[in-house]
């Protein structure tokens, strides 16, 4: 059975195609009785408007694209909820993509968004995609970068001061008397990771250099291709293979998922957290507070970031070329819990 068309609705309702269009688009007033006939015909026929085709005809899309680094990370789930909160106040819809921290997959989604002619794109980039984003913008799609501070670039952005977040985490650990800090998880190719490490190194240097075994400011980095709990377990196991005298007395994890994996491995090996090794994560996801040992973390206002990024994007869509580029940077805060709180370093 072929799909019902506007002409079918008009024939059944006994009105013109233009009247059906006015009812569907609310473009011109229609008498209540006539509008009722149209709605009854739509219901009877099971008519569903082909909105994508309509958008292509008028040269406008009501769709927003969004791509994040890892939807398995609850930080990005909360970020997406903030986007949905803001879009709920508009008539726009959302197409969602998860790059999985894979540059090739990221390019595939960019192709999809370009084919769909999205009105705008919110993206946490993993690869060097700025030329592709510029091409999207030249073709009429607004772009806002999320979870990336891009003050020197030509796109609006919303981020948290990750360098400051790294400083907060390391300063907290140093204030507890910890002197050998390891950073577990992620790659410095990811901007957020690099900035968190830089902030931690700055705090260690200001504190007198620390006693870590890395030449980069006293911070040992245990990198990983992904930032999930498996990466945390693997990183912790690498640390546990070190002679006891060379192990760190504190771990700063790239995010909370990594920190939870570190906690699992330490617990299985009989390492007491925080007595033997203090542990702090990043993002302050819901699971952090409910872990077996509640996890200290650097808190990001994820949902507010999503709402703010969406507001910037919609403003650019509705006034192309008229809205100045904006770079909104939120400040992180500390959530101190049992994984660091109060314990003196093991003697």
Secondary structure, 3 states (H helix, E strand, C coil): CCCCCHHHHHHHHCCCHHHHHHHHHCCCCCCHHHHHHHHHHHHHHCCCCCHHHHHHHHCCCCEEEEEECCCCCHHHHHHHHHHHHHHCCCCCEEEEEECCCCHHHHHHHHHHHHHCCCCEEEECCCCCCHHHHHHHHHCCCEEEEECCCCCCCCCEEEEECHHHHHHHHHHHHHHCCCCCEEEECCCCCCHHHHHHHHHHHHHHHHHCCCCCCCCCCCEEEECCCCCCHHHHHHHHHHHHCCCHHHCCCEEEECCHHHHHHHHHHHHHCCCCCCCCCEEEEEECCHHHHCCCCCCEEEECCHHHHHHHHHHHHHHHHHCCCCCCCCEEEECCEEECCCCCCCCCCCC
